[in-house]
């Protein structure tokens, strides 16, 4: 398998591991200095511990979370993933009590991969769309 294909597979595997909250996978494949750049989060995501913190913030709020990948593009150390966040707002989601409403928003995730580990992540989510869908915003 080429490095490009291996990097694409690592990005795919990240989302599967996230849904399973697979801390063993995170420890093997997320660099200790990994950093997620996400302007929509009220906390930093650094290293495997940061990814666990992110999972703890999101998974209880969307217990049926799905992350279907729509596109994957890779070049060198970078992999761009276009996907959706789908599910039901069935629990507390970063301070917003469960509404039972369906969620379906667009996401772009750009990963940097070095030596078989995720080292950096830039995330762009349709946060306004999410807030509209769960009834927090009417804008």
C-alpha positions as CSV (number, residue, x, y, z in Angstrom):
1,X,0.0,0.0,0.0
2,X,1.4,3.4,-0.9
3,X,1.9,6.1,1.7
4,X,-0.9,8.1,0.3
5,X,-3.3,5.2,0.5
6,X,-2.1,4.3,4.1
7,X,-2.7,7.9,5.1
8,X,-6.2,7.8,3.7
9,X,-6.9,4.6,5.6
10,X,-5.6,6.1,8.8
11,X,-8.0,9.0,8.4
12,X,-10.9,6.6,7.8
13,X,-9.8,4.5,10.8
14,X,-9.7,7.7,13.0
15,X,-13.5,8.1,12.6
16,X,-14.2,4.5,13.3
17,X,-12.0,4.7,16.4
18,X,-13.7,7.9,17.5
19,X,-17.2,6.3,17.3
20,X,-16.0,3.4,19.4
21,X,-14.1,5.7,21.8
22,X,-11.1,3.4,21.2
23,X,-8.4,4.7,23.5
24,X,-6.0,2.0,22.6
25,X,-6.2,3.0,18.9
26,X,-5.8,6.7,19.9
27,X,-2.7,5.8,21.9
28,X,-1.1,4.1,18.9
29,X,-2.1,6.5,16.1
30,X,-2.4,9.9,17.7
31,X,0.9,11.7,18.4
32,X,1.3,13.0,21.9
33,X,1.7,16.5,20.5
34,X,-1.4,16.2,18.2
35,X,-3.5,19.3,18.1
36,X,-7.0,19.8,16.7
37,X,-7.8,23.3,15.5
38,X,-11.5,23.8,15.9
39,X,-12.9,27.3,16.5
40,X,-16.2,25.9,17.6
41,X,-14.9,24.1,20.7
42,X,-14.6,25.7,24.1
43,X,-11.6,23.6,25.0
44,X,-8.3,22.5,23.4
45,X,-7.8,19.0,21.9
46,X,-4.2,17.9,22.4
47,X,-2.9,14.4,22.1
48,X,-4.9,11.2,22.7
49,X,-6.2,12.7,26.0
50,X,-7.7,15.6,24.1
51,X,-9.5,13.3,21.6
52,X,-10.9,11.4,24.6
53,X,-12.1,14.7,26.0
54,X,-13.8,15.5,22.6
55,X,-15.4,12.1,22.6
56,X,-16.7,12.6,26.1
57,X,-18.2,15.9,25.0
58,X,-19.9,14.7,21.8
59,X,-20.8,11.0,22.1
60,X,-23.3,11.2,25.0
61,X,-25.0,14.1,23.3
62,X,-25.4,12.2,20.0
63,X,-25.6,8.6,21.1
64,X,-26.5,7.3,17.6
65,X,-23.7,9.3,16.0
66,X,-22.8,8.4,12.4
67,X,-19.9,9.9,10.5
68,X,-20.4,8.9,6.8
69,X,-17.4,10.0,4.6
70,X,-18.3,11.5,1.3
71,X,-14.9,12.4,-0.1
72,X,-11.2,11.7,0.8
73,X,-8.4,13.5,-0.9
74,X,-4.7,13.0,0.0
75,X,-1.4,14.5,-1.0
76,X,1.9,14.1,0.8
77,X,1.3,14.2,4.6
78,X,-2.2,15.7,4.3
79,X,-5.6,14.0,4.0
80,X,-8.8,16.1,3.5
81,X,-12.1,14.4,4.5
82,X,-15.5,15.7,3.6
83,X,-18.1,14.0,5.8
84,X,-21.4,14.4,7.6
85,X,-22.3,14.4,11.3
86,X,-25.6,12.6,11.6
87,X,-27.6,11.4,14.6
88,X,-30.1,12.4,17.2
89,X,-29.6,15.0,19.9
90,X,-30.3,12.5,22.6
91,X,-28.2,13.8,25.5
92,X,-26.4,16.8,26.8
93,X,-24.4,18.3,24.0
94,X,-21.9,20.8,25.4
95,X,-24.4,22.3,27.8
96,X,-27.5,22.0,25.6
97,X,-30.0,19.5,27.0
98,X,-31.3,16.7,24.7
99,X,-34.0,17.8,22.3
100,X,-34.6,14.6,20.4
101,X,-34.0,16.4,17.1
102,X,-32.2,14.9,14.2
103,X,-28.7,16.3,13.3
104,X,-27.2,16.3,9.8
105,X,-24.3,18.8,9.2
106,X,-21.4,19.1,6.9
107,X,-17.8,18.8,8.1
108,X,-14.4,19.3,6.5
109,X,-11.4,17.7,8.3
110,X,-7.8,18.2,7.2
111,X,-5.3,15.9,8.9
112,X,-1.6,16.0,8.8
113,X,0.0,12.6,9.2
114,X,3.7,11.8,9.9
115,X,5.2,8.4,10.4
116,X,1.9,6.7,10.6
117,X,0.5,9.0,13.3
118,X,-2.0,11.9,13.2
119,X,0.0,15.0,14.2
120,X,-2.5,17.8,13.4
121,X,-6.2,18.3,12.6
122,X,-8.1,21.3,11.3
123,X,-11.9,20.9,11.6
124,X,-14.6,23.1,10.0
125,X,-18.1,22.2,11.0
126,X,-21.4,23.8,10.1
127,X,-21.9,24.9,13.7
128,X,-24.7,27.4,12.9
129,X,-26.5,24.6,11.1
130,X,-26.1,22.4,14.2
131,X,-27.5,25.1,16.4
132,X,-30.5,25.6,14.1
133,X,-31.2,21.9,13.9
134,X,-31.3,21.5,17.7
135,X,-33.4,24.7,18.1
136,X,-30.8,26.9,19.8
137,X,-30.7,29.5,17.0
138,X,-33.2,30.8,14.5
139,X,-30.7,32.8,12.5
